[in-house]
């Protein structure tokens, strides 16, 4: 009762869902107009390397060439040796949003790491249907099947294949994810929680001071 947890967050005025028209324009700009684009984003942090290696390992067993994996961020520096027609590494980018806007699905196959996985919150703020491992979804509280999907690494490829074939549910899952983030992880909401916590502390401190003064006077 002495502790208040303030989560990491996302600016929901910056990370926002886009219309199908804009998504198609982003795909065309990347030469992926006829593909189902699946994104992962990250820096060169070791847990991200492990996750991307999992994606690469899946490529040789992937049955549909209509799916394209788009790996966003400096994590691409660790995989310059990888050349495959179904994966693109952007390398370091100033803004991840244009790439998120080209995506149909987001994935988060993390197997290690600590702290909140902020990429997951960004995916959800963008209104993307996502699949994460329990490690990737840690600390977020998303409900499997409502705000996105959570599955083991072993089941990840099968779950992704299933989701790729269910485009009719992208919108519903994406909307649920967006609403969840707006209520829980938007910086404005988090800021209000911080202010409220300080007001309560201030009120408690003022009460304690008055009680101490009263005790001192009476003694």
Residue, then its C-alpha position, 0 to 999 in steps of 0.5 A: x500500500x506504500x507503493x504506486x506502480x507507474x508503467x512505461x507508456x506510449x504517446x497515442x497521439x503519435x502512434x495511431x492506426x491508419x486507414x487501409x488506403x494509407x497502409x496500401x500506399x506504405x506497402x507500395x513505397x516499400x515494394x510490398x503491395x501484394x504481400x501480407x507484411x509482418x513487422x518486428x522492431x528493435x535495437x541491437x539489444x541481445x534479446x532482440x537478436x534472439x527474437x530475429x534469429x527465431x524469425x530467420x529460422x522460420x523462413x525456410x519452413x514458411x509455406x506462403x511467399x505472400x508473407x513478408x517479414x519487415x524487421x525495423x531498426x538497428x537490429x538489422x545491423x546484426x543480420x547484414x549477412x542474411x539474404x532472403x526474398x521474404x525478409x527485409x531489414x530497414x536498418x536504423x530509422x528515425x521514425x518507425x511509424x511509416x513501417x508500422x503503417x505498412x504492416x498487417x500484423x506485428x510479432x514479438x517472439x522474445x525469449x529473454x529480457x526484462x522490463x516492459x517490452x515497449x514495442x508491444x505497446x507501440x504495436x497495439x497503439x497502432x491498432x495492429x493485431x499482434x502475436x507475442x510470447x509470454x516474455x514479449x507480453x510481460x507486464x502489459x496485461x493484454x488478454x489473449x484473443x481480445x487485445x492480441x495473441x500470446x503463445x509459446x515460441x514452439x506454437x508461434x509459427x502455427x499461430x502466425x500462419x493461422x492469423x495470416x489467414x484470418x484478415x477479417x479479424x484484424x480490425x476487431x483485434x486492432x481496435x481492442x488493442x488500441x482502446x486498451x492502450x489508450x486507457x492504460x498506457x497512454x502517457x496522458x493517462x500515466x501522467x494523471x496517475x503520477x499527479x494523483x499519487x503526488x497529491x495523495x502523498x502531499x495530503x498525507x504529509x500535510x495531515x501528518x504534520x498537523x497531527x505532529x503539531x497538535x501532539x506537540x502543543x498538547x504535550 
